């Protein structure tokens, strides 16, 4: 076990003339829940996509379990994402043609599990996340909070090493958002999953073990309150 399960070192990435990341350095320890905060456009999502091997930086290093990710080709990065990482996005992004149960089963089916086995593993997630009875619904028949819990189950069902969550509560009202965060944190703790969560909401970041702030493509650790002598 390495000290950091996921790590970005001095990462730079520009979109054409627009610099999105400028020397960004951040890491998360195994089982740690890390909140990445910062204003809109500061580079949070770009940093998450680099850590997750979706984007490749112009320079700098990305490491997973100590091994370079940014030097892998697209096929290997894609396999890494499939086998080791889980994802939850702002708008759930469920496949509309599939039922809730089939959506959750997707990562298992992609990993080569037979359908019956996959559905067997999926079922407990519906009870655990308060989704009992919704297995056969399609995304259009779910509330925002229900759809996001289905997306959370899909992100966690294959027991990923790292769960990447990009504004997972961004489309939800605050109470529903807190419920989703609470379920996410409980599931991550139970499985020992490391979580990198991008959010601009302090209320959401408060669930994390640690918070960093991205400003102008750089990662800062918020200053702790000065101790008054
Ligand atoms: P945040 O997640 O903090 O809102 P982003 O990482 O999405 O910020 O964006 C950082 C900067 O990179 C912004 O200036 C944004 O406009 C730019 N950017 C992000 N993605 C793209 C893209 N695909 N094409 C061009 N510019 C992009």
Boltz pocket constraint, residues with backbone or C-beta under 6 A from the ligand:
constraints:
  - pocket:
      binder: B
      contacts: [[A, 15], [A, 18], [A, 19], [A, 20], [A, 38], [A, 39], [A, 40], [A, 41], [A, 42], [A, 43], [A, 44], [A, 45], [A, 46], [A, 47]]
      max_distance: 6.0
